[in-house]
């Protein structure tokens, strides 16, 4: 998610292909042999409806009633955002707003690293809410946690005509601002008289940046491939980068996930040395997205070849303690983490679901070695250091299995370059390759629905998949619009067994415009004019189990603004999607979060005006301020009903 649309040395397609798993090719006989199995899997769209009914999904006829009570927004693109009648948008935090006590006001003409380290970062992504007091699920007072994924220097600084010039021409001072604009923010907020507002000068607030010191734990801690000149022990690292989606734990900590970490490292050393093949698998190139290696040797692969191995992890920290040292949990594997969301299995073990956001990469989960302790929060402090990392293999008959990435098992041996579990997690992608995991169409957010127990995988798109490499779970070649699948863990006497090694899967929807996009499939009530979506990215669930899907890339793929869509996951309205929010031009919609009592939807609106020909000086929109001289600003918004009621009712 959040891939910039312009790059100096690479086209957009080439940029997105950096590190992509090569497209698997199957004999044509094997492809033909899948047809009947694939038709059986497609029945999952209606939980058992006949495949013969699929053509009717493209008809814009009045279908069975949805439980959603709002009027869907029409498609289109504009400079402002939009919500249905009866709702309002409240801008809660914007790039540059003060976070730490005493932070200076935002001045786009006089930015500095010192100021940015105290202010709200750029390109807000994952959102989470931790109530005050802790544990009070009804409280509308709490801590908002926000990831800051990446930066758009052409929209941050004056004088650059486009992204190409900005990423090559930024000064060292501007690089330092960008470094401090990454990471995460913790902001105390409360709802007063119907409006969500930050608590100014709160001592609970925090900024985590690209320079914040963090601890490394788990099987890769101290590994020789994590040791650098600044950290010869391989146990401490400066900063976190490209934090996309994330998650939380049952014991009240937050998990922020490092995604496209390859964008920051480069130089002449990328194609040489013993790690060259590993760098290639993760998409490192000599001329990366950012030219930070010109200013800081730790981003130069020739000077610090192990520094990249210290990124691509899941970071855990305690949002309630501004002094808590964040920890990179290496047992969860190293790849382009889109998110890390939890479910508690029937036996009390915690399961974390994760997607590797790359074409032809994989869906993972991590199962803790022991149950979490409900009575003693401190006892869970290092629970994520011990457990099993697994990767998914989907079968065409609708079954699936989880393959453990364990050193010494199967091909994960010293003969294949894995001398320890540390090697396995550092090269999790290669380990999954050898195990025969199923290559997917950009798996991004993976979240469990607390009502029905199913796990939903957002597969954003894959224009590189050819007909010879399709399968039942990725059934569409040249998949420009993506799809959503449901993973169905088995149930037992104690509840859903998320830790199980087997399960089933079904298709939930195939995105794109019905009647125009080949294979687009939803509820039959989704027509060609409204309701359909493109490029699903993140999701959330309300207390009724309805899914809320945000999109990234719809403007490029389908000529409609990115937005937020809602649908029932069961009953007569299953997969009957409705458009609830439309983003301003150039923006993507991230981090959907259903607030306390289902009375708020929080959204992160990322990179408004990120499109060709748009810059700080001449942006395509000045959302959300619309003031002369003020650039477009990524922002967190709260959407509420004007009557204070339940969202979606």
QUIVEN-V115115 format. One record per pair of residues at least 4 apart in sequence whose ideal C-beta (glycine too) atoms are under 6 Angstrom apart, sorted by the first residue. I is the first residue (numbers start at 0). GAP is how many residues later the second one is. D is the distance in whole Angstrom. If there is no record, write none. Layout:
BEGIN
<<I GAP D> <I GAP D>>
END
This chain:
BEGIN
<<0 243 6> <0 443 6> <0 536 5> <0 551 5> <1 147 5> <1 148 6> <1 604 6> <2 13 6> <3 159 6> <4 7 6> <4 605 6> <5 157 4> <5 158 6> <6 8 5> <7 156 4> <7 159 6> <7 160 5> <8 278 4> <9 4 4> <9 5 5> <17 265 3> <18 263 5> <18 264 2> <18 339 6> <19 338 5> <19 339 4> <19 340 6> <20 339 4> <20 340 5> <20 418 5> <22 337 6> <22 441 6> <22 446 5> <23 415 6> <23 445 5> <24 443 5> <24 444 6> <25 4 4> <25 5 5> <25 442 6> <33 4 5> <33 362 5> <36 359 4> <36 360 5> <36 435 6> <37 434 4> <37 437 6> <38 12 5> <40 357 5> <40 431 4> <41 9 5> <41 465 6> <42 5 6> <42 8 6> <43 462 2> <43 463 5> <44 462 5> <44 476 6> <48 4 5> <53 467 6> <55 468 5> <56 464 5> <56 465 5> <56 467 5> <57 456 4> <57 457 5> <58 465 6> <59 467 2> <59 468 6> <62 460 6> <62 461 5> <62 462 3> <63 508 3> <64 507 6> <65 502 6> <65 507 4> <65 510 5> <66 501 5> <66 506 6> <67 498 6> <67 510 6> <67 580 5> <68 580 5> <69 14 4> <70 13 5> <71 458 5> <71 459 6> <71 506 4> <71 507 5> <72 9 6> <72 506 4> <72 509 5> <73 456 6> <74 485 4> <76 484 5> <76 508 5> <78 505 6> <78 506 6> <78 542 4> <79 504 6> <80 501 6> <80 502 6> <80 503 5> <81 500 4> <82 4 4> <82 6 6> <82 498 6> <82 556 6> <85 555 6> <85 556 6> <86 552 6> <86 554 6> <87 554 6> <88 548 5> <88 550 6> <89 105 6> <89 106 6> <89 548 4> <90 533 5> <90 544 5> <90 546 6> <91 104 5> <91 544 5> <91 546 5> <92 4 5> <92 27 5> <92 543 5> <93 539 4> <93 541 4> <94 25 6> <94 27 5> <94 538 4> <94 539 5> <95 10 3> <95 23 5> <96 23 4> <97 5 4> <97 21 6> <98 4 6> <98 20 6> <98 21 5> <98 86 5> <98 106 5> <98 108 5> <99 18 4> <99 105 6> <100 100 4> <102 15 4> <102 16 5> <103 11 5> <107 523 6> <110 66 5> <112 63 4> <112 64 5> <112 67 5> <114 4 6> <115 61 5> <115 64 4> <115 65 5> <116 63 4> <116 90 6> <116 92 6> <119 65 5> <120 27 3> <120 60 5> <120 62 6> <120 64 6> <121 26 6> <121 29 5> <121 59 4> <121 512 6> <122 25 6> <122 26 5> <122 27 5> <122 483 5> <122 484 6> <122 511 5> <123 22 5> <123 480 4> <123 510 5> <123 512 5> <124 22 4> <124 24 4> <124 119 5> <124 465 5> <124 466 6> <124 479 5> <125 21 4> <125 119 5> <125 120 4> <125 465 5> <126 19 6> <126 464 4> <126 466 4> <126 475 5> <126 477 5> <127 17 4> <127 120 6> <127 126 6> <128 13 5> <128 15 6> <129 12 5> <129 13 4> <129 189 5> <130 5 5> <130 8 4> <130 11 4> <131 9 5> <131 10 5> <133 118 6> <137 458 6> <139 51 4> <139 456 5> <140 49 4> <142 43 5> <142 45 6> <142 176 5> <143 43 5> <143 45 5> <144 41 5> <144 109 5> <144 174 5> <145 39 5> <146 37 5> <146 96 4> <146 99 6> <146 109 5> <147 34 5> <147 35 5> <148 93 6> <148 94 6> <148 95 5> <149 92 6> <150 27 4> <150 30 5> <151 455 6> <151 458 6> <152 4 6> <152 13 4> <152 17 5> <153 6 5> <153 8 6> <153 9 5> <153 12 4> <153 461 5> <154 454 6> <154 461 5> <154 476 6> <154 477 6> <156 17 6> <156 459 6> <157 458 5> <157 459 6> <159 5 5> <159 6 4> <159 455 6> <160 4 5> <160 454 6> <162 4 6> <164 4 5> <166 123 6> <167 123 6> <169 4 4> <169 5 6> <171 123 5> <174 117 6> <174 120 5> <178 31 4> <179 29 5> <181 28 4> <181 59 5> <182 25 4> <182 26 4> <182 57 6> <183 24 4> <183 72 6> <184 22 6> <185 19 6> <185 20 4> <185 133 5> <186 11 5> <186 18 6> <187 11 4> <187 14 4> <187 16 5> <188 7 6> <188 9 5> <190 5 5> <193 450 6> <195 442 4> <205 116 4> <207 4 5> <209 29 4> <209 31 6> <210 27 5> <210 28 5> <211 27 6> <213 23 5> <213 112 4> <213 114 6> <214 110 5> <214 112 5> <215 5 5> <215 19 5> <215 21 6> <215 112 5> <216 4 5> <216 110 5> <216 168 5> <217 111 6> <217 112 4> <217 113 4> <217 167 5> <218 111 6> <218 112 6> <218 202 4> <218 203 5> <218 206 6> <219 6 6> <219 110 4> <219 202 4> <219 205 5> <219 206 6> <220 14 5> <221 12 5> <221 13 6> <222 11 6> <222 199 4> <224 81 6> <224 84 5> <224 201 6> <225 8 4> <225 80 6> <225 83 5> <225 84 6> <226 5 6> <226 7 4> <226 79 6> <227 76 5> <227 78 5> <227 79 6> <230 5 5> <236 73 4> <239 18 6> <239 75 5> <240 20 6> <240 23 6> <240 70 6> <241 16 6> <241 17 5> <241 18 5> <241 19 5> <242 13 5> <243 13 6> <243 15 4> <243 94 5> <244 93 5> <244 94 3> <244 200 5> <244 293 6> <245 9 5> <245 10 4> <245 11 5> <245 93 6> <246 8 4> <246 92 6> <246 93 4> <246 94 4> <246 95 6> <247 6 5> <248 4 5> <248 93 6> <249 122 5> <250 126 5> <250 129 4> <252 63 5> <252 65 5> <253 65 5> <254 59 5> <254 61 5> <254 85 4> <255 59 5> <256 57 5> <256 80 3> <256 82 6> <256 83 5> <257 53 5> <257 54 5> <257 55 6> <257 79 6> <258 77 5> <258 78 6> <258 98 6> <259 76 6> <260 50 4> <260 51 5> <261 20 5> <261 21 4> <261 22 5> <262 25 6> <262 26 4> <262 27 6> <263 26 5> <263 28 5> <263 35 6> <264 19 6> <264 34 5> <264 36 6> <264 43 5> <265 20 6> <265 22 4> <265 27 5> <266 26 5> <266 33 4> <266 34 5> <266 35 5> <267 34 6> <268 32 4> <268 33 3> <269 9 6> <269 14 5> <269 16 5> <269 31 5> <270 5 6> <271 4 6> <272 32 6> <274 4 6> <277 149 6> <278 5 4> <280 148 6> <280 149 6> <291 4 6> <291 7 4> <292 6 4> <292 7 4> <296 6 4> <297 6 5> <297 9 5> <300 4 6> <308 117 6> <311 22 4> <312 15 4> <312 17 6> <312 21 6> <313 15 5> <313 18 5> <313 23 6> <313 26 5> <314 11 5> <314 13 5> <315 11 5> <315 13 6> <316 7 5> <316 9 4> <317 6 4> <328 55 4> <329 95 5> <330 54 5> <331 34 5> <332 56 5> <332 92 5> <332 95 4> <333 91 6> <333 92 6> <333 94 5> <334 21 4> <334 93 5> <334 94 5> <335 20 5> <335 21 5> <335 22 6> <336 17 6> <337 17 4> <337 19 4> <337 106 4> <337 107 6> <338 106 5> <339 12 5> <339 14 5> <340 12 5> <340 106 5> <341 8 6> <341 10 5> <342 8 5> <342 105 4> <342 155 5> <343 6 6> <344 4 5> <344 6 5> <344 152 6> <344 153 4> <344 154 4> <345 146 6> <345 148 4> <345 149 4> <345 151 5> <347 23 3> <348 18 6> <348 19 5> <348 22 5> <348 150 5> <349 18 5> <349 22 5> <350 14 6> <350 16 5> <350 147 4> <350 148 6> <351 14 4> <352 12 5> <352 93 4> <352 102 6> <353 10 5> <354 8 6> <354 88 3> <354 89 5> <354 91 5> <355 5 4> <355 6 5> <356 85 6> <356 87 5> <358 83 6> <358 103 5> <358 105 5> <359 79 4> <361 29 5> <361 70 5> <361 75 5> <362 29 4> <362 80 5> <362 94 6> <363 27 5> <364 25 5> <365 21 6> <365 23 5> <366 20 5> <366 21 5> <366 132 5> <367 15 5> <367 19 4> <368 17 4> <368 18 5> <371 8 5> <372 6 4> <372 7 6> <387 16 5> <388 16 5> <389 12 4> <389 14 5> <390 12 5> <390 41 4> <390 46 4> <391 8 6> <392 8 5> <392 10 6> <392 44 6> <392 45 5> <393 6 5> <393 44 4> <393 79 4> <393 111 6> <394 4 5> <395 76 4> <397 106 5> <398 105 6> <399 103 5> <399 105 5> <400 101 5> <401 99 5> <402 32 5> <404 19 5> <404 26 5> <406 5 6> <406 11 6> <406 13 6> <406 14 4> <406 17 5> <410 5 5> <410 23 4> <411 6 5> <411 12 6> <411 19 5> <413 5 5> <417 5 4> <417 6 5> <418 4 5> <423 7 5> <426 4 6> <431 5 4> <439 19 6> <440 18 4> <440 21 4> <440 33 5> <440 38 5> <441 18 4> <441 19 6> <441 20 6> <442 14 6> <442 16 6> <443 14 5> <443 16 5> <443 93 5> <444 13 5> <444 93 4> <444 94 5> <445 11 5> <446 9 6> <446 92 5> <447 7 5> <448 5 5> <448 92 5> <448 96 5> <450 94 3> <451 93 6> <452 43 4> <453 32 5> <453 34 5> <454 32 4> <455 30 6> <455 83 6> <456 28 5> <457 78 4> <457 79 6> <457 81 6> <458 23 5> <458 24 5> <459 22 5> <459 75 5> <459 77 6> <460 18 6> <460 19 6> <460 21 4> <460 74 6> <461 17 5> <462 15 6> <462 17 5> <464 4 6> <464 12 5> <464 14 6> <465 11 6> <466 10 4> <469 5 6> <469 7 5> <475 43 5> <479 77 5> <480 30 4> <480 31 4> <480 36 6> <480 53 4> <480 76 6> <481 29 5> <481 53 5> <481 54 5> <482 27 5> <482 28 6> <483 24 4> <483 25 5> <483 52 5> <484 20 6> <484 22 6> <485 20 5> <485 22 5> <486 16 6> <486 18 5> <487 15 6> <487 16 4> <488 7 5> <488 8 6> <488 9 5> <488 11 5> <488 14 5> <489 7 5> <489 10 5> <490 5 6> <491 5 5> <507 67 6> <508 13 5> <508 66 5> <509 9 5> <509 10 6> <509 11 4> <510 22 5> <510 23 5> <510 25 6> <511 5 3> <511 8 4> <512 4 5> <512 15 6> <512 19 5> <513 6 5> <513 14 5> <513 18 6> <514 13 4> <521 4 4> <521 53 5> <521 55 6> <522 52 4> <522 53 4> <524 51 5> <525 5 4> <525 6 5> <525 51 6> <530 46 5> <530 47 6> <532 18 6> <532 32 5> <532 44 6> <533 20 4> <533 23 5> <533 24 4> <534 16 5> <534 17 5> <534 18 4> <534 19 5> <534 22 6> <535 13 5> <535 15 6> <536 13 5> <536 14 6> <536 15 4> <537 12 5> <537 52 6> <537 54 6> <538 8 6> <538 10 5> <539 8 5> <539 52 4> <539 54 5> <540 4 6> <540 6 6> <541 4 5> <541 52 5> <541 56 5> <542 55 5> <544 24 6> <545 20 6> <545 22 6> <546 20 6> <546 22 5> <547 18 5> <547 44 5> <548 16 5> <549 14 5> <549 39 4> <549 42 5> <550 11 5> <551 36 4> <552 4 5> <553 4 5> <553 6 5> <553 8 5> <554 6 6> <560 21 5> <560 22 5> <561 21 5> <561 26 5> <561 27 5> <562 16 6> <562 18 5> <562 19 5> <562 20 6> <562 26 6> <563 16 5> <563 17 4> <563 25 6> <563 28 6> <564 12 5> <564 14 5> <565 12 6> <565 14 5> <565 82 6> <566 8 6> <566 9 6> <566 10 4> <567 5 4> <567 6 5> <569 4 6> <582 4 4> <582 6 5> <582 22 6> <583 24 5> <583 37 5> <583 39 4> <584 35 5> <584 36 5> <585 22 6> <585 23 4> <585 24 4> <585 25 4> <585 34 6> <586 18 5> <586 20 6> <586 21 4> <587 18 5> <588 14 6> <589 14 4> <589 16 5> <590 13 4> <591 11 6> <592 9 4> <593 4 6> <594 5 3> <594 7 6> <597 48 5> <597 49 5> <599 38 5> <599 40 5> <600 38 4> <600 46 5> <601 36 5> <602 34 5> <603 32 5> <604 30 5> <605 28 5> <607 13 6> <607 15 5> <607 24 4> <608 5 5> <608 10 4> <608 11 5> <608 12 5> <608 23 4> <610 9 6> <613 5 5> <613 6 4> <615 15 5> <618 13 5> <620 11 6> <621 4 5> <621 10 6> <622 9 6> <623 11 5> <624 5 5> <640 4 4> <644 4 6>>
END
